[in-house]
Amino acid sequence: MIEISKRLLRTVGRTNARYNLIQEGDKILLGLSGGKDSLTLAHTLKHMQRVAPFDFEFKAVTIAYGMGEDLRILHEHCLEHGIDHEICDTKIFDLAKDKIRHNSSFCSFFSRMRRGALYTYALEKGYKKIALAHHLDDAVESFFMNFSYNGALRSMPPIYKAKNGLWVIRPLIHVRERQLRECAKDAGMPVIGDEACPAMRFDVKMPIVRAQTKEMLVSMEKENNALFVSLKKAFENINVSSFCQEQYLDCEELD
């Protein structure tokens, strides 16, 4: 049995209790890429099954791109630790050959295709919730990317309902990335890295915006070590009437 830090478990427990992410009788599909984040989430959910005062089931599914990935070690790791796991083969890699243009960005394409395959599997197998391993650093980076490049104040919610009726939950949304990195390292998890990234086989532009945003946040946190604590609170304390969208303006207060 892999040990998860008590601090991480407390954070996930509080997040789950606050937003009712996982409830009695839930049937949850976990998107397991094999990276440090999703592997830690798989073991966290396994721990929750043992100690939570409610019953739920979850299954981990890895979407294979169809480029001959060797996922046996990941599958064997899941079996060893009692995690129900399945590898779902797709033709995403072949589709990308026709869809991705020379020197174009690839991340959004593969993300959409993988998420679509996960949704399809969930709907076909009767799952109502999908668990994703996005963490607080992901949410903060997305906020600054949307703010800086898309002209939108937008981040990642802990739970939302997709247009297809599935609920998407993010149990790690208040966990720092470094906690997940340390957890995976200390437990010796068989983390899958860039070797499984299909972009490594394409002549495409590497995604520099997120990397630049990460670097910016590292620099900002050096100047203010409470940065992420403050941002987490800010995400929970949104004063929409202080912006310029007409439907949220408090006209009486402005008078």
Sequence and secondary structure as in RCSB ss.txt:
>XXXX:A:sequence
MIEISKRLLRTVGRTNARYNLIQEGDKILLGLSGGKDSLTLAHTLKHMQRVAPFDFEFKAVTIAYGMGEDLRILH
EHCLEHGIDHEICDTKIFDLAKDKIRHNSSFCSFFSRMRRGALYTYALEKGYKKIALAHHLDDAVESFFMNFSYN
GALRSMPPIYKAKNGLWVIRPLIHVRERQLRECAKDAGMPVIGDEACPAMRFDVKMPIVRAQTKEMLVSMEKENN
ALFVSLKKAFENINVSSFCQEQYLDCEELD
>XXXX:A:secstr
     HHHHHHHHHHHHHHT S TT EEEEE  SSHHHHHHHHHHHHHHHH SS  EEEEEEEE SS    HHHH
HHHHHTT  EEEEE  HHHHHHHHS TT B HHHHHHHHHHHHHHHHHHHT  EEE    HHHHHHHHHHIIIII
S      SEEE TTS EEE TTTTS HHHHHHHHHHHT     GGG GGGGS  B  HHHHHHHHHHHHHHHH T
THHHHHHHHHT   GGGSS GGG  HHHH 
